[in-house]
Amino acid sequence: MELSELKTLLSTPKELVTKIQELAPVIPEDAVNFEPEQHKVVTDLTYRPDRPVDVETGLLDADGNKTYRKEYKPVHRIPSATQKQIIDWSVNLALSGGIEIDCTPREGFTTDEAMLAMIKKTWEDNKFDYLAQEIERLKQRFLTVLLVWYSVPADEGFWEGIGRKDSKFKMRCVILSPEDGDTIVPIRDQYKDMIGAARLYKVKVGDKDFEKMDLFLNDKYITFAQGESDWVIETSTPITYGKANFILDEQKRTEWADVADKINRVEEIDSDTADENQTSAFPILAATGEIVAASGGGASNTRKTFQLENGADLKYVESEGGQESASTERKNLRQDIYTETATPQISLDTASFTGNLPGVSIEMMFLPSTNKARAKQNGSIGIFHQRNLNFLKSAMAVINTDVKPSISLPMKPKFTIELPRNLTEEYENIVKLVGAGLMSKDTAIRKLKFTDDPDAEYAKILEEAKAAAALVPKVEVPV
């Protein structure tokens, strides 16, 4: 849709809403039915029907034979939470280390420090490190997430020590996604440039559901409501920040799309195996010939014995190879799922055997996963957070006009990937470097990350060293 067409359609709300509804992306079915209990293996009785069984009626037919009626018994339906594991690992590796703002105030620009301080204050006030992980989880599941910034009155003293004290507003943000029933619609022109975004949703008034649409443009956002007979404009609010107040985060496929069929197959194998175990987990005892007597077993808790005559025989009957084949297939599928999605396959069982691994071994073990995390940080995640920083610079210049000269201040997001650490190895290496005079104690404290306040820790070390030196008796050198 072109911007000129969109602006023309603003005068005919019904036509505009219809056009935008046609642009709505299709949410994958397995993203909607994400929870394990919603998976097809549990809910689709056509995919996994109940098992028919013959039950005696207690009646005989005309020939004196037993008669049976058909009943259906539930089969096992065992889902997997693999999709959640894939997303959790992906998000945690990329974002659990937090997001720093990489920015150095420029010489000659007296307002740069105030601009940076205001953005950091806004970042912390919105708990953005945590919001970033939630946004990424939603994106990897639903593919499209919209973040909208808006201003609210600032508490007294909120900007204390940062620029002007009389700044009356601060910025807040809200996440809009299909998880809450919203349909997020990106609106692009023929060159794929974003010209707007829409949110389609429903509100309940009394016993009736009414459809609504929020349309976000660069200069305003408009709310449309479904009236009794037609769509109407409910509100129109100008955007005064100099930039669009919405930031879209999206990806083309769910994080598990490449292995969706393999996950379905694992659930099928687990369910089939449970059914098989219920009916034939224990071998069947088959008898041929004449059994004269039997004793033991049961409540007597002794080995059951049989007396056989006339060439009778007993033997156990059990399937050969079937369960082993299913187990091998499942193991291979699970391995493929984790390998193809670069997801670490670590459990409490495997972790107990890793021991005190060297740091390089830990890095190699997680290399595919960290490569994936870095690719995301340098791709969609980095772009999304760069757009947030760009918007916040414009917003801060409106809240505090004194920092307007610093709109051009370069800043970008900086990410850290947190991996398990071999603290013993790190400690020994750093001690050697300090002892050799190749690293200061101040740097060593920061490298080890044993404290949240390295400066205070280093000051304590200097005080303790000074106090220890004072206790050493002075030795007078004879003249």
C-alpha positions in Angstrom: 0.0 0.0 0.0 1.3 3.4 -0.9 1.3 6.3 1.6 -0.9 8.4 -0.8 -3.4 5.6 -1.0 -3.5 5.2 2.7 -4.1 9.0 3.3 -6.8 9.0 0.7 -8.6 6.1 2.5 -8.6 7.9 5.8 -11.8 9.6 4.7 -13.5 6.2 4.1 -12.8 4.2 7.3 -14.6 1.1 6.2 -12.6 0.8 3.0 -9.3 1.5 4.9 -10.0 -1.1 7.6 -10.9 -3.7 4.9 -7.7 -3.0 3.0 -5.6 -3.3 6.1 -7.4 -6.6 7.1 -6.3 -8.0 3.8 -2.7 -7.3 4.7 -2.9 -9.1 8.0 -0.2 -11.8 8.3 -1.2 -15.4 8.9 -0.1 -16.7 12.3 1.1 -20.3 12.1 -1.2 -22.8 13.7 1.5 -24.3 15.9 2.3 -20.8 17.2 -1.3 -20.3 18.3 -1.4 -23.9 19.8 1.9 -23.4 21.5 1.3 -24.9 24.9 2.0 -28.7 25.1 -1.6 -29.5 26.0 -2.7 -27.7 22.8 -0.6 -29.8 20.5 -2.2 -31.8 17.7 -1.2 -35.1 19.4 -3.4 -34.2 22.3 -6.4 -32.3 20.8 -6.9 -33.8 17.3 -8.9 -37.0 17.6 -8.7 -37.6 13.9 -4.9 -37.5 14.0 -4.8 -39.8 17.0 -8.2 -41.5 17.5 -9.3 -43.5 20.5 -8.7 -47.3 20.4 -11.7 -49.6 19.7 -12.0 -52.6 22.1 -14.5 -55.5 22.3 -16.2 -55.8 25.7 -18.3 -58.8 26.7 -22.0 -58.1 27.0 -22.6 -61.1 29.3 -25.1 -62.5 26.7 -24.8 -65.5 24.4 -25.9 -65.6 20.8 -28.2 -68.2 19.2 -25.3 -70.6 18.9 -24.3 -70.2 22.6 -21.2 -68.0 21.8 -20.3 -64.9 23.8 -21.3 -61.6 22.4 -19.4 -58.3 22.5 -20.1 -54.6 22.2 -17.7 -52.1 20.7 -16.2 -49.5 23.1 -13.5 -46.9 22.7 -10.7 -46.3 25.1 -8.4 -43.3 25.2 -5.0 -43.8 23.8 -1.9 -42.1 25.2 -1.4 -38.5 24.0 2.1 -37.3 25.1 3.1 -33.8 23.9 6.6 -32.2 24.1 7.7 -28.8 25.3 10.6 -28.7 22.7 9.4 -25.5 21.1 9.6 -23.7 24.4 13.1 -25.1 25.0 14.3 -23.9 21.6 12.9 -20.4 22.2 14.2 -20.2 25.8 17.8 -21.1 24.8 17.7 -18.8 21.9 16.5 -15.8 23.9 18.6 -16.4 27.0 21.9 -16.7 25.0 21.2 -13.6 23.0 19.8 -11.3 25.7 20.2 -12.6 29.3 23.5 -10.8 29.5 21.6 -7.5 29.3 21.8 -4.6 26.9 24.2 -1.8 27.4 24.2 1.5 25.6 27.5 2.0 23.7 28.0 5.7 23.7 30.8 8.2 24.3 29.9 11.9 24.8 31.6 14.1 22.3 34.0 16.9 23.0 32.4 20.3 22.6 28.8 19.0 23.0 27.9 20.0 26.6 24.5 18.3 26.4 25.6 14.9 25.3 26.0 13.6 28.9 22.5 14.8 29.8 21.0 13.1 26.7 22.8 9.8 27.5 21.7 10.0 31.2 18.1 10.6 30.2 18.0 7.7 27.9 19.6 5.4 30.4 17.1 6.6 33.0 14.2 5.8 30.6 15.8 2.4 29.8 15.9 1.5 33.5 12.5 2.9 34.3 10.9 0.7 31.7 13.0 -2.3 32.8 14.0 -2.7 29.2 16.5 -5.5 29.8 13.6 -7.7 30.8 11.1 -6.3 28.3 13.7 -7.1 25.5 13.6 -10.8 26.4 9.8 -10.9 26.4 9.6 -9.1 23.1 12.1 -11.6 21.5 10.1 -14.6 22.9 6.9 -13.3 21.4 8.6 -12.5 18.1 10.1 -16.0 17.8 6.7 -17.5 18.4 4.2 -15.1 16.6 6.7 -13.6 14.1 5.4 -10.0 14.6 5.5 -7.7 17.7 4.8 -4.0 18.0 6.3 -1.7 20.6 4.6 1.6 21.1 6.1 4.5 23.1 4.0 7.2 24.8 4.5 9.9 27.3 3.1 10.2 30.8 3.5 12.8 33.6 6.8 12.3 35.4 6.9 11.9 39.2 8.3 14.8 41.1 12.1 14.6 41.1 12.2 11.9 38.4 14.7 13.9 36.4 16.6 15.1 39.4 20.3 15.5 38.6 19.7 15.0 34.9 19.3 18.2 32.9 16.3 20.3 33.7 14.3 19.7 36.8 11.1 21.1 35.3 10.7 18.4 32.7 7.2 17.3 33.3 7.0 14.1 31.3 8.7 10.7 30.8 8.3 7.9 28.3 6.6 4.5 28.8 6.1 1.7 26.4 3.6 -1.1 25.7 4.0 -4.4 23.9 1.3 -5.4 21.4 1.3 -8.9 20.1 -1.0 -11.8 19.1 -0.6 -13.3 22.6 -3.2 -10.9 23.8 -5.6 -11.4 20.8 -4.1 -8.6 18.7 -3.4 -8.9 15.0 -0.3 -6.8 14.2 -0.2 -5.6 10.5 2.9 -4.0 9.1 2.1 -1.5 6.3 4.8 -1.1 3.6 5.0 0.6 0.3 6.2 -0.9 -3.0 9.9 -0.4 -1.9 9.3 -2.3 1.4 9.7 0.8 3.5 7.5 0.9 6.6 4.9 3.7 6.3 2.7 2.6 9.2 1.4 -0.3 11.3 -2.0 -1.4 12.5 -3.4 -3.2 15.5 -6.7 -5.1 15.0 -8.4 -6.2 18.2 -11.8 -6.6 19.9 -13.3 -5.0 23.0 -16.3 -6.2 24.9 -19.1 -3.8 25.7 -21.8 -5.5 27.7 -22.5 -8.8 26.0 -21.2 -7.7 22.6 -17.8 -7.7 21.0 -16.8 -4.7 19.0 -13.9 -4.6 16.6 -11.4 -1.8 16.7 -8.2 -0.8 14.8 -5.3 1.4 15.9 -3.4 2.9 13.0 0.1 4.1 13.8 1.6 6.6 11.3 4.7 8.8 11.5 2.8 11.9 12.5 -0.3 10.6 14.4 -2.1 7.5 15.5 -5.8 7.0 14.9 -8.3 4.6 16.6 -11.1 3.3 14.4 -14.2 1.7 16.0 -16.9 -0.5 14.5 -20.2 1.4 14.9 -23.7 0.0 14.6 -23.6 0.3 10.8 -20.1 1.4 9.8 -16.5 2.0 10.9 -15.8 5.5 12.4 -12.8 7.4 13.6 -12.9 7.4 17.4 -9.8 9.4 18.2 -6.8 10.9 16.4 -3.7 11.9 18.4 -0.8 13.8 16.9 2.8 12.4 17.4 5.0 15.2 18.5 8.3 13.4 19.0 9.7 14.0 15.5 9.8 10.3 14.8 7.2 7.5 14.6 6.4 6.2 18.1 6.0 2.6 17.0 8.8 0.1 16.5 8.1 -3.3 14.8 10.1 -6.4 15.5 9.6 -9.4 13.2 11.0 -12.5 11.6 9.8 -14.7 8.7 9.5 -18.2 10.4 8.9 -19.5 13.9 12.1 -20.5 15.7 11.3 -24.2 15.4 9.8 -24.2 11.9 12.7 -26.2 10.4 12.1 -29.1 12.8 8.3 -28.9 13.3 7.7 -32.2 11.6 10.4 -33.9 13.6 8.9 -32.6 16.9 5.5 -34.0 15.8 7.1 -37.4 15.1 8.7 -37.5 18.5 5.3 -36.9 20.1 3.9 -39.6 18.0 6.6 -42.1 19.0 6.3 -41.2 22.7 2.5 -41.7 22.5 2.7 -45.0 20.5 5.4 -46.3 22.9 3.2 -45.6 25.9 0.3 -47.5 24.3 2.6 -50.4 23.5 4.0 -50.5 27.0 0.5 -50.6 28.5 -0.5 -53.6 26.5 2.8 -55.5 26.1 5.4 -54.2 28.5 5.6 -57.6 30.1 6.1 -60.7 28.0 3.1 -63.0 27.3 3.3 -66.6 28.6 2.2 -69.0 25.8 1.3 -72.6 26.6 1.1 -75.6 24.3 -0.1 -79.1 25.4 -1.7 -80.1 28.7 -1.2 -78.2 32.0 -2.1 -80.6 34.8 -1.5 -78.3 37.8 -0.1 -74.9 38.8 1.0 -73.5 42.1 2.8 -70.5 43.7 3.0 -66.9 42.4 0.4 -64.3 43.2 -0.3 -63.5 46.8 1.9 -66.4 48.0 4.9 -64.5 46.7 6.7 -67.6 45.5 7.8 -68.6 42.0 4.9 -70.0 40.0 5.4 -73.6 39.0 3.5 -75.7 36.4 3.0 -79.5 36.0 3.0 -80.3 32.2 2.2 -83.6 30.5 2.0 -85.0 27.0 4.7 -82.8 25.5 3.4 -79.6 26.9 5.5 -76.5 26.8 5.6 -72.9 28.1 7.5 -70.0 26.6 7.5 -66.2 26.8 6.4 -64.4 23.7 7.7 -60.8 23.2 8.3 -58.6 20.2 11.9 -58.4 18.9 13.5 -55.2 17.8 10.3 -53.1 17.7 10.9 -51.0 20.9 14.7 -50.7 20.2 14.0 -49.4 16.7 11.6 -46.8 18.0 14.0 -45.8 20.7 16.8 -45.3 18.2 14.6 -43.3 15.9 13.6 -41.0 18.8 17.2 -40.5 19.8 18.2 -39.6 16.3 15.2 -37.2 15.9 16.0 -35.4 19.2 19.6 -35.0 18.2 18.6 -33.6 14.8 16.1 -31.2 16.4 18.7 -29.7 18.7 21.5 -29.7 16.1 19.4 -28.0 13.4 18.2 -25.3 15.7 21.6 -24.7 17.3 20.0 -25.5 20.7 22.3 -26.8 23.5 21.2 -30.3 24.5 22.1 -30.2 28.2 20.3 -31.9 31.0 21.1 -32.5 34.7 22.3 -36.0 33.7 24.8 -34.7 31.0 25.8 -31.7 33.1 26.9 -34.0 36.0 29.6 -35.6 33.7 31.1 -32.4 32.3 33.3 -31.7 35.4 35.5 -28.7 35.5 35.8 -28.1 31.8 38.5 -25.7 30.4 37.0 -22.4 29.2 37.9 -23.2 25.6 35.9 -26.4 25.8 32.9 -24.6 27.1 33.1 -22.1 24.3 33.4 -24.9 21.7 30.5 -26.8 23.2 28.3 -23.7 22.9 29.8 -22.4 19.6 26.8 -23.2 17.3 24.4 -21.6 19.8 26.6 -18.5 20.4 27.1 -18.1 16.6 23.3 -18.1 16.3 22.9 -15.5 19.1 25.5 -13.2 17.6 23.8 -13.4 14.2 20.6 -12.3 15.9 22.3 -9.5 17.8 23.8 -8.3 14.5 20.5 -8.7 12.7 16.9 -8.3 13.8 17.6 -7.8 17.6 20.3 -5.2 17.0 18.1 -3.3 14.4 15.1 -3.3 16.7 17.0 -1.8 19.7 18.9 0.7 17.5 15.5 2.0 16.4 14.4 2.3 20.0 17.5 4.4 20.8 17.0 6.6 17.7 13.4 7.3 18.8 14.3 8.0 22.4 16.8 10.6 21.4 14.1 12.5 19.6 11.7 12.0 22.5 14.2 13.3 25.1 14.7 16.4 23.0 11.0 17.1 23.2 10.8 16.4 27.0 13.9 18.5 27.6 14.6 20.9 24.8 18.0 21.7 26.2 19.4 18.4 24.9 18.2 19.0 21.3 21.7 19.6 20.1 22.6 16.0 21.1 20.0 14.3 18.8 23.0 13.5 16.5 24.9 11.8 19.4 26.0 8.4 18.1 24.8 5.5 20.3 24.1 1.8 19.7 23.1 -1.3 21.7 25.8 -3.5 23.1 25.1 -7.1 23.9 26.9 -9.7 26.1 26.6 -13.5 25.8 26.7 -15.2 29.2 28.2 -18.7 29.2 29.1 -21.0 32.1 32.5 -20.1 33.5 35.4 -22.1 34.8 36.1 -19.8 37.7 39.1 -21.7 38.9 40.9 -21.5 35.6 40.0 -17.8 35.2 41.2 -17.0 38.7 44.6 -18.8 38.2 45.2 -17.1 34.8 44.4 -13.7 36.2 46.6 -14.2 39.3 49.5 -15.2 37.1 49.0 -12.0 35.0 48.9 -9.8 38.0 51.9 -11.5 39.5 53.8 -11.0 36.3 52.9 -7.3 36.3 50.9 -7.7 33.1 47.6 -6.8 34.6 46.6 -4.3 37.4 44.5 -5.4 40.4 41.9 -3.0 39.3 41.5 -4.7 35.9 41.6 -8.1 37.6 38.6 -7.3 39.8 36.6 -6.2 36.8 37.6 -9.3 34.8 36.5 -11.7 37.6 33.2 -10.0 38.1 33.0 -11.1 41.7 31.4 -7.8 42.8 28.8 -5.3 41.4 31.0 -2.4 42.4 34.6 -2.9 41.2 35.7 0.6 42.2 34.6 0.1 45.9 36.2 -3.3 46.0 39.5 -1.9 44.7 39.4 0.9 47.2 39.0 -1.7 50.0 42.0 -3.6 48.7 44.1 -0.4 48.8 42.9 0.3 52.4 43.7 -3.2 53.6 47.2 -3.1 51.9 47.8 0.3 53.7 46.7 -1.1 57.0 48.8 -4.2 56.6 51.8 -2.1 55.8 51.3 0.0 58.9 51.6 -3.2 61.1 55.0 -4.2 59.7 57.7 -3.0 62.2 60.1 -0.5 60.8 63.7 -1.9 60.5 66.4 0.7 61.3 69.4 0.4 59.1 72.6 1.0 61.1 74.7 3.9 59.9 
